Amino acid sequence: MITVISGTNRLDSYTKRVANQYSKILKEMGEEVRFFSLEDLPKDFISSDLYGNRSSEFQSVLDEMVVPVNKFVFIIPEYNGSFPGVVKTFIDGIPPKFFHTKKVGLIGVSSGQAGNLRGQEHLTGIFQYLKMFVHYNKLKISHVDKVLDADGLFTSEADLNRLIEHATQMSEF
């Protein structure tokens, strides 16, 4: 089972569009997929769930999206040369033992040239600290605002094929 995480709480983001397409590809491959967008975190997450006052909403996220899965794919946009703070906050709200020995893939998206390479590297260090196995293929999607159409689908067959290749690798990982 794989949980695909749209790594921003920004509404109607390019990140979520890529994550939705990635989830669909995995499902078409026969994978059992869970999808979670950080825009769906409980509104009081920062003031409650990070400090030992677990809400039933976030407990449901843990029970459905984190504990039973063995793989994650984080699709993360570039924010200020790294990844969004809400991603780190989400990770910090989860007991580390729920990440140990699980596998994780990373896809970086940006409107610039580098496809959030730096953010992927920052996140790699965090996941390795949490004793996770990080997939070697850190897919970079540059100029995301230009490579998706109005429906959130890739306009380039080459870009779509890179997404399919990554999904195939995660399925086999």
C-alpha positions as CSV (number, residue, x, y, z in Angstrom):
1,M,0.0,0.0,0.0
2,I,1.3,3.5,-1.0
3,T,0.2,6.8,0.4
4,V,0.7,9.7,-2.0
5,I,1.1,13.0,-0.2
6,S,0.5,16.4,-1.9
7,G,3.0,18.4,0.1
8,T,1.4,21.8,0.4
9,N,-1.7,23.2,2.1
10,R,-2.2,25.7,-0.7
11,L,-5.6,25.3,-2.3
12,D,-5.8,24.2,-6.0
13,S,-2.0,23.8,-6.3
14,Y,0.0,22.4,-9.2
15,T,1.4,20.0,-6.6
16,K,-2.0,18.5,-5.9
17,R,-2.6,18.1,-9.7
18,V,0.6,16.2,-10.1
19,A,-0.2,14.1,-7.0
20,N,-3.6,13.2,-8.3
21,Q,-2.2,12.2,-11.7
22,Y,0.5,10.1,-10.0
23,S,-2.1,8.4,-7.8
24,K,-4.2,7.5,-10.8
25,I,-1.1,6.0,-12.5
26,L,-0.4,3.8,-9.5
27,K,-4.0,2.7,-9.3
28,E,-3.9,1.7,-13.0
29,M,-0.9,-0.4,-12.2
30,G,-3.0,-2.3,-9.6
31,E,-1.5,-0.6,-6.5
32,E,-3.6,0.1,-3.5
33,V,-3.2,3.8,-3.1
34,R,-4.1,6.3,-0.4
35,F,-4.1,10.0,-1.2
36,F,-3.6,12.8,1.3
37,S,-3.3,16.5,0.7
38,L,-1.8,18.6,3.4
39,E,-4.6,21.1,2.7
40,D,-6.8,18.5,4.6
41,L,-4.9,18.7,7.8
42,P,-7.1,19.6,10.8
43,K,-7.3,23.4,11.1
44,D,-6.0,23.3,14.7
45,F,-3.2,20.8,13.9
46,I,-0.3,23.1,14.9
47,S,-1.7,24.0,18.3
48,S,-3.0,20.6,19.3
49,D,-1.6,17.6,17.5
50,L,2.1,18.7,17.8
51,Y,1.9,19.0,21.5
52,G,0.4,15.8,22.8
53,N,-3.3,16.7,22.4
54,R,-4.1,14.4,19.5
55,S,-7.3,15.2,17.7
56,S,-9.6,12.5,16.4
57,E,-9.2,14.0,12.9
58,F,-5.5,13.6,12.9
59,Q,-5.7,10.2,14.5
60,S,-7.8,9.2,11.5
61,V,-5.0,10.4,9.2
62,L,-2.5,8.4,11.1
63,D,-4.7,5.3,11.2
64,E,-5.6,5.4,7.5
65,M,-2.7,7.2,5.7
66,V,0.5,6.4,7.8
67,V,0.4,3.4,10.0
68,P,-0.9,0.7,7.6
69,V,1.2,1.7,4.6
70,N,4.7,0.6,3.7
71,K,5.5,3.2,1.1
72,F,5.0,7.0,0.7
73,V,5.5,9.3,-2.2
74,F,5.8,13.0,-1.2
75,I,5.2,15.4,-4.0
76,I,6.7,18.7,-2.8
77,P,6.7,22.2,-4.3
78,E,9.6,24.5,-3.9
79,Y,9.1,27.2,-1.2
80,N,11.9,29.6,-0.6
81,G,14.6,27.2,-1.8
82,S,13.3,24.1,0.0
83,F,10.0,22.5,0.8
84,P,6.9,24.0,2.6
85,G,7.0,24.2,6.4
86,V,3.7,22.4,6.6
87,V,5.5,19.3,5.3
88,K,8.0,19.4,8.2
89,T,5.1,20.2,10.6
90,F,3.2,17.2,9.3
91,I,6.2,14.9,9.8
92,D,6.8,16.3,13.3
93,G,3.2,15.5,14.3
94,I,3.8,11.8,13.6
95,P,5.6,9.5,16.1
96,P,8.9,8.6,14.4
97,K,8.3,4.9,14.9
98,F,5.6,5.0,12.3
99,F,8.2,5.9,9.6
100,H,11.0,3.4,10.6
101,T,12.0,1.1,7.8
102,K,9.3,2.3,5.4
103,K,10.1,3.4,1.8
104,V,9.6,6.8,0.4
105,G,9.8,8.4,-3.0
106,L,10.2,12.1,-3.7
107,I,8.9,14.2,-6.6
108,G,9.8,17.9,-6.6
109,V,7.9,20.5,-8.5
110,S,8.7,24.1,-9.2
111,S,7.9,26.9,-11.6
112,G,11.7,27.4,-12.0
113,Q,14.4,25.3,-13.6
114,A,15.6,22.9,-10.8
115,G,12.3,21.0,-10.0
116,N,12.9,21.5,-6.2
117,L,16.1,19.6,-6.2
118,R,17.3,21.4,-3.0
119,G,14.0,20.7,-1.2
120,Q,14.3,17.0,-2.1
121,E,17.8,16.9,-0.6
122,H,16.6,18.6,2.6
123,L,13.8,16.1,2.9
124,T,16.1,13.1,2.1
125,G,18.1,14.0,5.2
126,I,15.1,14.1,7.4
127,F,13.7,10.8,6.1
128,Q,17.1,9.1,6.5
129,Y,17.2,10.4,10.1
130,L,13.8,8.7,10.6
131,K,15.3,5.4,9.4
132,M,13.4,5.4,6.1
133,F,14.6,4.0,2.8
134,V,14.6,6.8,0.2
135,H,14.3,5.9,-3.5
136,Y,17.2,6.9,-5.6
137,N,15.1,8.5,-8.4
138,K,14.2,11.9,-7.1
139,L,12.0,13.1,-10.0
140,K,12.2,16.8,-10.7
141,I,9.4,18.5,-12.5
142,S,10.5,22.0,-13.7
143,H,8.2,24.7,-15.0
144,V,5.2,22.9,-13.6
145,D,3.0,25.9,-14.4
146,K,3.8,25.4,-18.1
147,V,3.8,21.6,-18.4
148,L,0.2,21.0,-17.1
149,D,-3.0,21.7,-19.0
150,A,-6.1,23.2,-17.5
151,D,-7.2,19.8,-16.3
152,G,-3.9,19.2,-14.5
153,L,-2.6,16.7,-17.0
154,F,0.9,16.7,-18.6
155,T,1.0,18.3,-22.0
156,S,4.3,16.5,-22.8
157,E,4.4,12.8,-23.4
158,A,8.1,12.8,-22.2
159,D,7.1,14.4,-18.8
160,L,4.2,11.9,-18.5
161,N,6.5,9.0,-19.2
162,R,8.9,10.2,-16.5
163,L,6.0,10.2,-14.0
164,I,5.0,6.7,-15.2
165,E,8.6,5.5,-14.9
166,H,8.8,6.8,-11.3
167,A,5.5,5.2,-10.4
168,T,6.7,1.9,-11.8
169,Q,9.9,2.1,-9.8
170,M,8.0,2.9,-6.6
171,S,5.7,0.0,-7.3
172,E,8.7,-2.3,-7.6
173,F,10.7,-0.7,-4.7
